[in-house]
Amino acid sequence: MKKEVKVAMIGIGAIGERVLRKFQYHSGVELVAVCDQNAEKLQTLKEDLEDVSLHTDYVDMLQKNEIDLVYIAVPPKYHHEIALYVIKQKKHVLCEKPLANSLNEALEMLLAAREAQVTHAMNFPMVYTNVYQLFKDKVVSGEIGEVKRVEVHLHFTEWPRAWQKNNWISSREQGGYIREVAPHYIHMIHDMLGELHDVTSLVEYPEDESLCETSFVTHMKLQNGVTVLFNGVSGIGQKEHLSFKVFGEKGTLDLTNWSQLSMSSPDKPTTVLPIERTEQHDIVMEILNAIEGKEAKIVTFEHGYQVQQVLEKMLKK
C-alpha cells in the first residue's frame, strides 16, 4: 500500500481552517500536526483533531513529528522566515498568498526551494475551479475574439470584512486588499493571458500610517500591449462586488464574486452562464502528484514570485 503523505499546518486562520479540512478528509494524506501561537484556538480544535499533535511553536512541531509536507498559513510577513526553515528541513511546502512580504523575500524563498529540490506550491484556489477553467477556455479559444482590454474591480463595503477581523489584515505593513485579494487576479491573468508589465499605480491611504489602503487604481499592460486596469475602494455604500472582465472584439466575459460567469455580445443581452462553481481539480491530489514526480497542476513559487513582482509595483513599494 502506498504510504500516505504526512502533513503539518502552521497557522489556523479563516482560510487556513478551510484547507485544514481538505487535508483532514483526504485519503492520500495524514494530518499529523498543527501549529498556532494561539493556544486557546488550538484547544477548540482538540476534540475534532484528537489524533493530531498540537503545538504553539513550529520548530518544536517539526522536530517532534515525522512530516513530509508543511502548509504555511500565517500572515505574510512570517512566510519568509518559516518557509526557509521548513525548506531547510527538506520538507515540501504549500504557502498562502502572497508568497512573501517583499520581492527580495519571495526570491530567497524561490531559490531555496529550487536548491532543496522540494515541491513548492501556493494556495490559489480559483485556478482549480470549473468556472475559472470555462472562463479561460472561452478566452484562449478565441470565442470572444481578440482581447481588447482587461479590467478588475474590487469594491468592498468595509475592509476588513466581518469574517476576517484580526490584528494584521487592516495594517499597512502586511494587510490590505491589494495584498489579500489582488494576487488571485494577477495570477489568473498571468495564467490566462501572460505576464503583466509597465505597472503604474496610484494608492490612497488614510492619515493613520498604520492602516492599509482605502482605494487604488493601477494601469498595466500585457506583453502584446493590451491595457489591464485594476481599481479598488473600500468603505462604500454598496454590497461587496468583485469583477474580472475580459473585453473581446466579439464578446465580453465577466467573472463576478468568484463564482458567477456571464457573457455578452453586441447582438445579445448579458447572459449568466449555467455553471455552478465546484472544484474541477483537487489541489491536494495535484500536490501529491508533484511530490511523486507526476504531471501536476500546481501554482509554484515561480508563479508566486511573478505575482509578487506586480504586487510590489501596485503597492508602490
LUMZA-163080 format. One line per 3 residues: their letters; for each residue x, y, z of N, C-alpha, C. Coordinates in pm, whole numbers, padded with zeros to 5 digits. Layout:
<recs>
a> X Y Z X Y Z X Y Z  ... .
</recs>
This chain:
<recs>
mkk> 00084 -00120 00000 00000 00000 00000 00088 00125 00000  00049 00224 -00082 00128 00346 -00093 00123 00424 00040  00238 00472 00080 00249 00547 00204 00176 00681 00192 .
evk> 00098 00714 00295 00031 00844 00297 00132 00955 00324  00113 01069 00260 00199 01184 00284 00157 01248 00416  00253 01269 00503 00224 01325 00636 00232 01478 00630 .
vam> 00123 01542 00670 00108 01686 00654 00101 01756 00789  00165 01874 00795 00153 01961 00911 00110 02099 00864  00042 02170 00953 -00004 02306 00922 00050 02405 01023 .
igi> 00083 02524 00974 00128 02631 01062 00036 02751 01037  -00048 02784 01135 -00140 02896 01123 -00281 02850 01095  -00374 02883 01185 -00513 02841 01168 -00603 02965 01167 .
gai> -00607 03034 01054 -00699 03145 01038 -00821 03099 00960  -00897 03195 00907 -01020 03162 00833 -00989 03078 00710  -00887 03117 00634 -00851 03042 00513 -00782 02912 00551 .
ger> -00692 02919 00647 -00618 02801 00688 -00708 02689 00733  -00817 02723 00803 -00906 02618 00852 -00978 02548 00738  -01008 02621 00630 -01071 02558 00514 -00978 02452 00454 .
vlr> -00850 02487 00441 -00755 02393 00384 -00729 02278 00481  -00731 02307 00611 -00716 02203 00711 -00817 02091 00685  -00942 02128 00656 -01045 02027 00631 -01015 01945 00506 .
kfq> -00954 02008 00406 -00916 01932 00286 -00815 01824 00321  -00717 01860 00402 -00617 01763 00444 -00678 01657 00537  -00764 01702 00627 -00820 01613 00727 -00899 01497 00665 .
yhs> -00969 01528 00555 -01058 01427 00497 -01008 01370 00365  -00882 01396 00331 -00828 01345 00205 -00761 01209 00229  -00795 01113 00146 -00744 00977 00166 -00595 00964 00138 .
gve> -00537 01058 00064 -00397 01046 00026 -00299 01105 00125  -00350 01170 00230 -00261 01234 00326 -00305 01201 00468  -00213 01222 00560 -00243 01210 00703 -00204 01341 00769 .
lva> -00301 01409 00828 -00273 01531 00901 -00218 01492 01037  -00088 01519 01059 -00022 01470 01181 00002 01578 01285  00010 01706 01242 00044 01811 01338 -00012 01945 01292 .
vcd> -00049 02028 01389 -00099 02162 01364 -00032 02256 01463  00007 02374 01412 00074 02473 01498 00004 02608 01486  -00019 02672 01598 -00069 02809 01601 -00027 02871 01733 .
qna> 00010 02998 01731 00054 03064 01853 -00058 03080 01954  -00182 03076 01905 -00298 03094 01992 -00337 02960 02053  -00296 02938 02177 -00321 02809 02244 -00471 02785 02263 .
ekl> -00548 02891 02285 -00692 02876 02303 -00758 02824 02176  -00712 02876 02061 -00767 02830 01934 -00737 02682 01913  -00616 02642 01948 -00579 02501 01937 -00670 02413 02023 .
qtl> -00703 02463 02141 -00789 02384 02230 -00928 02363 02171  -00976 02463 02097 -01109 02449 02035 -01108 02342 01926  -00989 02312 01871 -00976 02212 01766 -00942 02073 01821 .
ked> -00907 02068 01950 -00851 01945 02007 -00943 01826 01993  -01071 01846 02020 -01166 01735 02014 -01183 01684 01871  -01184 01777 01775 -01203 01740 01635 -01076 01679 01575 .
led> -00960 01712 01635 -00831 01663 01583 -00763 01579 01690  -00832 01481 01741 -00783 01407 01858 -00655 01328 01831  -00632 01291 01705 -00510 01215 01673 -00399 01303 01617 .
vsl> -00420 01434 01622 -00324 01529 01565 -00243 01595 01676  -00114 01606 01656 -00026 01670 01753 -00040 01821 01744  -00067 01887 01855 -00091 02033 01857 00027 02105 01920 .
htd> 00067 02216 01856 00188 02289 01900 00166 02440 01890  00239 02514 01972 00240 02660 01961 00372 02711 01904  00466 02620 01875 00596 02656 01819 00626 02564 01701 .
yvd> 00648 02624 01583 00664 02542 01463 00796 02464 01461  00900 02518 01522 01028 02446 01529 01010 02320 01613  00943 02335 01725 00914 02220 01812 00831 02117 01737 .
mlq> 00732 02163 01662 00645 02072 01586 00725 01992 01484  00813 02060 01411 00890 01994 01306 00993 01895 01363  01041 01925 01482 01141 01837 01544 01078 01712 01605 .
kne> 00952 01721 01647 00889 01611 01721 00800 01522 01636  00779 01555 01508 00688 01478 01425 00752 01439 01293  00712 01325 01240 00753 01285 01107 00661 01356 01007 .
idl> 00718 01445 00926 00637 01532 00839 00698 01533 00699  00612 01526 00598 00657 01534 00459 00626 01668 00394  00510 01724 00429 00459 01846 00364 00409 01942 00471 .
vyi> 00445 02069 00457 00402 02171 00552 00321 02278 00479  00203 02307 00531 00118 02415 00479 00138 02537 00568  00184 02647 00509 00211 02771 00583 00095 02868 00560 .
avp> 00020 02895 00666 -00098 02981 00655 -00095 03094 00757  00025 03143 00785 00044 03255 00878 00035 03386 00801  00028 03501 00869 00029 03630 00800 00154 03647 00713 .
pky> 00145 03731 00607 00251 03740 00505 00392 03768 00556  00407 03848 00659 00543 03886 00699 00619 03771 00764  00549 03660 00796 00615 03544 00856 00642 03433 00754 .
hhe> 00594 03447 00632 00614 03343 00531 00761 03312 00509  00840 03418 00494 00981 03405 00458 01058 03325 00563  01051 03368 00687 01125 03303 00795 01085 03156 00810 .
ial> 00955 03130 00810 00907 02993 00832 00937 02905 00712  00914 02957 00592 00937 02877 00471 01084 02837 00459  01174 02929 00486 01316 02897 00476 01354 02786 00575 .
yvi> 01296 02792 00695 01326 02688 00794 01269 02553 00748  01145 02554 00699 01079 02431 00653 01158 02370 00537  01197 02454 00442 01270 02407 00325 01407 02351 00366 .
kqk> 01470 02414 00464 01600 02366 00513 01588 02225 00570  01469 02192 00622 01445 02057 00674 01406 01959 00564  01413 02005 00438 01382 01922 00321 01236 01877 00319 .
khv> 01147 01964 00368 01004 01935 00363 00943 02004 00241  00846 01939 00180 00768 02003 00075 00682 02111 00139  00644 02213 00061 00575 02326 00122 00463 02380 00034 .
lce> 00351 02407 00099 00237 02479 00040 00225 02609 00117  00224 02722 00046 00225 02853 00113 00104 02935 00071  00050 03010 00165 -00057 03104 00131 -00002 03219 00049 .
kpl> -00090 03293 -00012 -00051 03410 -00089 -00066 03535 -00001  00007 03644 -00035 00115 03649 -00133 00234 03567 -00084  00326 03537 -00175 00438 03450 -00140 00515 03504 -00021 .
ans> 00538 03634 -00018 00618 03693 00090 00573 03836 00114  00648 03907 00199 00612 04045 00230 00703 04145 00157  00789 04093 00070 00872 04177 -00014 00924 04094 -00130 .
lne> 00971 04161 -00233 01022 04091 -00350 01150 04013 -00318  01237 04072 -00238 01361 04003 -00200 01333 03876 -00122  01236 03882 -00030 01198 03764 00047 01143 03656 -00045 .
ale> 01058 03696 -00139 00999 03600 -00232 01106 03529 -00315  01204 03606 -00360 01312 03547 -00440 01394 03449 -00358  01424 03484 -00233 01500 03394 -00147 01425 03263 -00125 .
mll> 01295 03271 -00108 01213 03150 -00089 01216 03062 -00213  01203 03125 -00329 01205 03050 -00455 01339 02981 -00475  01448 03054 -00456 01581 02996 -00477 01610 02884 -00378 .
aar> 01564 02901 -00253 01586 02797 -00152 01510 02670 -00188  01386 02685 -00235 01305 02568 -00271 01366 02495 -00391  01415 02572 -00486 01480 02510 -00602 01604 02431 -00559 .
eaq> 01685 02494 -00476 01811 02430 -00435 01783 02303 -00355  01681 02306 -00270 01648 02190 -00187 01576 02082 -00265  01528 02118 -00385 01457 02025 -00473 01334 01965 -00404 .
vth> 01260 02053 -00334 01134 02013 -00272 01019 02066 -00357  00905 02001 -00346 00785 02052 -00412 00742 02180 -00344  00718 02284 -00423 00676 02412 -00367 00550 02458 -00440 .
amn> 00447 02489 -00363 00317 02525 -00421 00256 02639 -00342  00160 02706 -00405 00087 02815 -00340 -00062 02789 -00349  -00135 02843 -00252 -00279 02822 -00247 -00352 02933 -00322 .
fpm> -00370 02913 -00452 -00453 03000 -00534 -00572 02917 -00580  -00676 02907 -00499 -00784 02811 -00524 -00865 02835 -00650  -00872 02959 -00699 -00958 02987 -00814 -00920 02905 -00937 .
vyt> -00791 02884 -00961 -00749 02815 -01083 -00786 02668 -01083  -00832 02616 -00969 -00874 02476 -00961 -01024 02460 -00983  -01097 02570 -01004 -01242 02563 -01017 -01287 02546 -01162 .
nvy> -01405 02490 -01178 -01463 02471 -01311 -01502 02604 -01376  -01545 02700 -01294 -01589 02827 -01350 -01470 02904 -01409  -01356 02900 -01341 -01237 02965 -01397 -01192 02894 -01524 .
qlf> -01195 02761 -01524 -01149 02688 -01642 -01236 02717 -01763  -01368 02731 -01740 -01458 02767 -01850 -01426 02908 -01901  -01403 02999 -01808 -01365 03137 -01841 -01239 03136 -01929 .
kdk> -01137 03067 -01881 -01012 03061 -01954 -01029 02998 -02092  -01103 02889 -02099 -01123 02819 -02227 -01188 02911 -02330  -01286 02988 -02286 -01357 03076 -02379 -01267 03190 -02429 .
vvs> -01179 03237 -02341 -01087 03345 -02381 -00979 03290 -02474  -00913 03182 -02431 -00799 03127 -02506 -00842 03070 -02641  -00963 03014 -02648 -01011 02956 -02774 -01049 03061 -02878 .
gei> -01058 03187 -02834 -01094 03294 -02928 -01243 03314 -02942  -01321 03255 -02852 -01467 03266 -02863 -01515 03411 -02855  -01444 03494 -02779 -01485 03634 -02770 -01398 03723 -02861 .
gev> -01320 03659 -02945 -01236 03735 -03038 -01109 03787 -02973  -01042 03875 -03041 -00918 03933 -02990 -00946 04014 -02864  -00864 03991 -02761 -00880 04063 -02634 -00839 04209 -02653 .
krv> -00929 04299 -02611 -00905 04443 -02626 -00871 04513 -02494  -00923 04459 -02385 -00897 04520 -02254 -00934 04421 -02144  -00866 04436 -02030 -00898 04358 -01911 -00918 04454 -01795 .
evh> -01023 04431 -01717 -01050 04517 -01601 -01083 04431 -01479  -01025 04470 -01365 -01055 04405 -01238 -01104 04513 -01141  -01222 04490 -01085 -01283 04587 -00993 -01302 04520 -00857 .
lhf> -01247 04582 -00754 -01253 04529 -00618 -01322 04632 -00529  -01451 04614 -00504 -01531 04710 -00429 -01580 04646 -00299  -01538 04704 -00187 -01568 04645 -00056 -01652 04740 00028 .
tew> -01759 04688 00084 -01840 04767 00177 -01754 04814 00293  -01672 04721 00343 -01577 04754 00450 -01455 04663 00435  -01343 04711 00485 -01223 04628 00493 -01157 04651 00627 .
pra> -01131 04543 00700 -01157 04404 00665 -01304 04370 00673  -01344 04260 00604 -01482 04216 00612 -01509 04158 00751  -01637 04139 00780 -01677 04096 00915 -01617 03962 00954 .
wqk> -01595 03875 00856 -01548 03739 00888 -01397 03727 00900  -01324 03838 00877 -01179 03827 00878 -01111 03928 00968  -01179 03964 01075 -01119 04059 01169 -01001 03994 01241 .
nnw> -00885 04056 01232 -00769 04010 01308 -00675 04129 01327  -00559 04105 01382 -00471 04217 01419 -00374 04257 01310  -00390 04205 01188 -00294 04240 01083 -00357 04273 00948 .
iss> -00477 04226 00921 -00529 04234 00785 -00568 04376 00743  -00578 04466 00839 -00603 04606 00805 -00477 04690 00814  -00362 04626 00837 -00238 04701 00856 -00171 04733 00723 .
req> -00102 04845 00720 -00027 04884 00602 00097 04796 00585  00148 04742 00694 00269 04661 00691 00250 04534 00609  00137 04465 00627 00121 04337 00559 -00023 04303 00522 .
ggy> -00115 04395 00545 -00256 04369 00514 -00305 04449 00395  -00436 04470 00391 -00499 04543 00282 -00546 04451 00171  -00642 04499 00093 -00699 04413 -00012 -00613 04406 -00136 .
ire> -00517 04498 -00152 -00423 04481 -00264 -00342 04353 -00241  -00292 04335 -00119 -00214 04215 -00089 -00301 04090 -00080  -00420 04105 -00021 -00500 03987 00010 -00586 03938 -00107 .
vap> -00631 04028 -00192 -00726 03990 -00296 -00667 04002 -00437  -00594 04109 -00464 -00539 04130 -00598 -00452 04016 -00647  -00371 03949 -00562 -00287 03840 -00614 -00364 03730 -00686 .
hyi> -00486 03701 -00642 -00567 03599 -00710 -00588 03639 -00856  -00620 03764 -00878 -00650 03811 -01014 -00523 03828 -01097  -00416 03872 -01033 -00289 03881 -01105 -00251 03743 -01157 .
hmi> -00262 03643 -01071 -00225 03508 -01113 -00318 03455 -01223  -00448 03481 -01212 -00540 03435 -01317 -00507 03500 -01450  -00472 03628 -01449 -00434 03696 -01573 -00305 03636 -01629 .
hdm> -00207 03613 -01543 -00082 03550 -01587 -00111 03414 -01649  -00195 03337 -01586 -00225 03202 -01632 -00303 03203 -01764  -00390 03301 -01779 -00479 03306 -01894 -00422 03385 -02012 .
lge> -00354 03495 -01982 -00317 03590 -02087 -00169 03626 -02091  -00091 03580 -01994 00051 03612 -01994 00086 03717 -01889  00215 03740 -01871 00263 03827 -01765 00227 03974 -01788 .
lhd> 00216 04045 -01676 00182 04187 -01677 00309 04271 -01668  00308 04385 -01739 00425 04473 -01746 00381 04619 -01735  00478 04709 -01726 00454 04854 -01728 00350 04896 -01625 .
vts> 00374 04858 -01502 00277 04882 -01394 00295 05022 -01337  00187 05100 -01339 00185 05229 -01270 00063 05232 -01180  00080 05286 -01059 -00027 05274 -00960 -00043 05400 -00877 .
lve> -00167 05431 -00843 -00200 05540 -00752 -00276 05479 -00636  -00217 05487 -00517 -00278 05427 -00398 -00309 05536 -00297  -00429 05533 -00242 -00469 05630 -00140 -00472 05562 -00003 .
ype> -00409 05627 00093 -00402 05573 00229 -00465 05672 00327  -00515 05623 00441 -00565 05715 00545 -00450 05785 00615  -00481 05886 00694 -00378 05960 00766 -00303 05872 00865 .
des> -00371 05777 00925 -00308 05685 01019 -00214 05594 00941  -00084 05609 00961 00015 05537 00882 00022 05388 00912  -00051 05343 01012 -00053 05200 01042 -00160 05126 00961 .
lce> -00249 05202 00895 -00362 05140 00827 -00340 05125 00677  -00405 05025 00620 -00388 04991 00478 -00463 05088 00388  -00453 05064 00259 -00513 05149 00157 -00665 05159 00170 .
tsf> -00718 05272 00122 -00863 05290 00113 -00911 05285 -00031  -00821 05310 -00126 -00856 05297 -00267 -00729 05292 -00350  -00742 05241 -00473 -00627 05240 -00563 -00674 05225 -00706 .
vth> -00589 05272 -00797 -00609 05250 -00940 -00472 05212 -00997  -00467 05103 -01073 -00342 05057 -01132 -00361 05033 -01281  -00266 05084 -01359 -00267 05064 -01504 -00146 04979 -01542 .
mkl> -00167 04877 -01622 -00056 04794 -01669 -00090 04737 -01806  00002 04662 -01862 -00017 04609 -01996 00024 04463 -02005  -00044 04391 -02093 00000 04258 -02131 00118 04271 -02226 .
qng> 00185 04160 -02254 00301 04161 -02341 00269 04217 -02480  00145 04194 -02525 00105 04241 -02659 00051 04384 -02659  00062 04453 -02545 00022 04593 -02537 -00119 04618 -02493 .
vtv> -00200 04514 -02470 -00338 04531 -02424 -00339 04589 -02283  -00424 04688 -02262 -00433 04755 -02132 -00507 04668 -02031  -00453 04666 -01908 -00517 04600 -01795 -00534 04703 -01684 .
lfn> -00656 04717 -01635 -00686 04814 -01530 -00733 04742 -01404  -00677 04780 -01290 -00728 04736 -01159 -00779 04860 -01088  -00893 04851 -01022 -00932 04959 -00932 -01004 04902 -00812 .
gvs> -00981 04962 -00698 -01042 04912 -00576 -01076 05025 -00481  -01177 05002 -00399 -01216 05102 -00299 -01289 05028 -00187  -01274 05078 -00065 -01344 05021 00050 -01415 05132 00125 .
gig> -01508 05092 00213 -01583 05189 00291 -01687 05260 00209  -01757 05186 00124 -01855 05246 00033 -01995 05189 00060  -02096 05266 00016 -02235 05230 00040 -02291 05136 -00064 .
qke> -02229 05021 -00079 -02286 04917 -00165 -02236 04782 -00117  -02306 04679 -00159 -02266 04544 -00126 -02133 04512 -00194  -02050 04431 -00130 -01922 04392 -00189 -01942 04338 -00331 .
hls> -01857 04385 -00423 -01868 04343 -00562 -01729 04330 -00622  -01696 04209 -00667 -01568 04182 -00731 -01594 04140 -00875  -01522 04200 -00968 -01546 04174 -01109 -01414 04160 -01185 .
fkv> -01406 04058 -01269 -01290 04032 -01354 -01344 04022 -01497  -01322 04128 -01575 -01381 04136 -01709 -01274 04129 -01817  -01300 04049 -01919 -01215 04043 -02036 -01301 04086 -02155 .
fge> -01263 04199 -02214 -01337 04254 -02328 -01273 04205 -02458  -01350 04135 -02539 -01302 04091 -02669 -01373 04165 -02781  -01324 04152 -02902 -01386 04223 -03015 -01523 04167 -03049 .
kgt> -01549 04040 -03012 -01677 03978 -03042 -01768 03964 -02920  -01711 03964 -02802 -01790 03946 -02681 -01710 03980 -02557  -01777 03982 -02443 -01714 04015 -02317 -01755 03913 -02211 .
ldl> -01658 03870 -02131 -01682 03777 -02021 -01656 03848 -01889  -01738 03818 -01790 -01726 03883 -01659 -01742 03778 -01550  -01635 03758 -01472 -01640 03668 -01357 -01664 03755 -01234 .
tnw> -01781 03741 -01173 -01817 03826 -01059 -01826 03744 -00931  -01773 03807 -00826 -01780 03750 -00692 -01734 03604 -00688  -01628 03577 -00761 -01557 03449 -00759 -01628 03334 -00831 .
sql> -01758 03343 -00854 -01828 03222 -00898 -01929 03239 -01010  -01971 03360 -01041 -02071 03380 -01146 -02004 03429 -01274  -02023 03355 -01382 -01963 03391 -01510 -02073 03432 -01606 .
sms> -02062 03552 -01660 -02161 03600 -01757 -02091 03639 -01886  -02169 03637 -01994 -02115 03665 -02126 -02209 03758 -02200  -02153 03851 -02275 -02235 03944 -02354 -02172 03963 -02490 .
spd> -02251 04009 -02584 -02205 04036 -02720 -02290 04149 -02777  -02247 04210 -02890 -02321 04325 -02943 -02467 04296 -02976  -02499 04173 -03014 -02635 04143 -03058 -02713 04056 -02959 .
kpt> -02655 04033 -02838 -02724 03951 -02739 -02713 04017 -02602  -02817 04006 -02519 -02809 04061 -02384 -02713 03980 -02298  -02669 04041 -02191 -02580 03971 -02099 -02649 03848 -02043 .
tvl> -02579 03735 -02049 -02634 03609 -02002 -02544 03547 -01898  -02603 03506 -01786 -02527 03433 -01685 -02517 03288 -01730  -02396 03238 -01743 -02376 03102 -01791 -02417 03001 -01685 .
pie> -02484 02894 -01725 -02538 02796 -01629 -02432 02702 -01575  -02349 02754 -01487 -02245 02671 -01426 -02235 02707 -01278  -02237 02606 -01194 -02224 02625 -01050 -02081 02592 -01010 .
rte> -02018 02683 -00940 -01877 02666 -00908 -01851 02541 -00823  -01760 02460 -00872 -01711 02344 -00798 -01562 02331 -00824  -01496 02242 -00751 -01355 02216 -00774 -01339 02119 -00891 .
qhd> -01276 02166 -00997 -01250 02080 -01111 -01123 01997 -01089  -01031 02057 -01014 -00906 01988 -00980 -00891 01991 -00828  -00840 01883 -00772 -00818 01869 -00629 -00676 01916 -00598 .
ivm> -00662 02028 -00528 -00530 02084 -00503 -00442 01987 -00423  -00502 01915 -00329 -00423 01820 -00250 -00369 01709 -00341  -00455 01656 -00427 -00411 01550 -00518 -00304 01601 -00614 .
eil> -00318 01725 -00660 -00218 01780 -00751 -00083 01794 -00681  -00083 01834 -00555 00043 01843 -00480 00103 01705 -00461  00020 01607 -00433 00070 01470 -00418 00131 01421 -00549 .
nai> 00067 01455 -00661 00123 01418 -00791 00261 01480 -00811  00273 01607 -00772 00402 01676 -00786 00509 01611 -00699  00473 01575 -00576 00568 01510 -00486 00617 01378 -00544 .
egk> 00527 01308 -00613 00561 01178 -00672 00629 01191 -00808  00647 01315 -00854 00714 01337 -00982 00624 01321 -01102  00493 01319 -01078 00397 01307 -01187 00359 01446 -01240 .
eak> 00294 01448 -01355 00243 01574 -01407 00141 01630 -01308  00153 01758 -01277 00067 01817 -01174 00031 01960 -01208  -00090 01999 -01170 -00137 02136 -01189 -00123 02208 -01055 .
ivt> -00005 02265 -01033 00016 02342 -00911 00067 02482 -00946  00040 02574 -00855 00093 02709 -00866 00222 02710 -00786  00334 02723 -00853 00464 02712 -00788 00513 02844 -00731 .
feh> 00625 02839 -00660 00687 02962 -00611 00732 03050 -00727  00765 02990 -00843 00797 03073 -00960 00679 03162 -00995  00560 03101 -00998 00439 03179 -01026 00416 03284 -00917 .
gyq> 00439 03243 -00793 00421 03336 -00682 00516 03454 -00690  00639 03429 -00734 00737 03537 -00749 00695 03633 -00860  00642 03578 -00970 00593 03663 -01079 00478 03752 -01030 .
vqq> 00389 03695 -00950 00280 03774 -00892 00335 03881 -00800  00435 03846 -00720 00494 03940 -00624 00556 04060 -00695  00615 04038 -00811 00675 04148 -00887 00571 04253 -00922 .
vle> 00453 04207 -00964 00345 04301 -00998 00289 04364 -00871  00270 04282 -00769 00210 04329 -00644 00290 04443 -00581  00422 04429 -00579 00504 04534 -00517 00492 04666 -00593 .
kml> 00476 04659 -00725 00460 04781 -00804 00321 04842 -00782  00220 04757 -00763 00087 04807 -00733 00085 04881 -00600  00162 04829 -00505 00171 04892 -00373 00264 05012 -00372 .
kk> 00336 05030 -00483 00434 05138 -00497 00545 05125 -00394  00585 05000 -00365 00693 04977 -00268 00829 04984 -00338 .
</recs>
